[in-house]
């Protein structure tokens, strides 16, 4: 009598899902920040000249993070509504930039060398965005 055991050849258990990439939170933040800057710029046209370049920088960061992670960005066909909430102000954007800078700085400290430069650059950009929103 032949017994097969332990080889896993006939296991019907599905493979576990891969862990999310450590850069995914930075990508998600970049997309959220880009949308928030665009939303405020649409609602407050006087701020558009200041906010539009910041939104574009976040979109560029998102594109590069997506490339490094090996994922695709959600389709950008939807334009954020001009309707704002109480949190959609330059001061709120500044707080969001500061929080996101801390996330990026923490990610930089734990990132492998091949990703540290990108993440450090994003952290620095977020710090400069917060200052631009003073």
Secondary structure as GFF3:
##gff-version 3
##sequence-region A 1 134
A	DSSP	alpha_helix	24	43	.	.	.	ID=ss1
A	DSSP	three_ten_helix	45	47	.	.	.	ID=ss2
A	DSSP	alpha_helix	48	69	.	.	.	ID=ss3
A	DSSP	alpha_helix	90	110	.	.	.	ID=ss4
A	DSSP	alpha_helix	113	132	.	.	.	ID=ss5
###
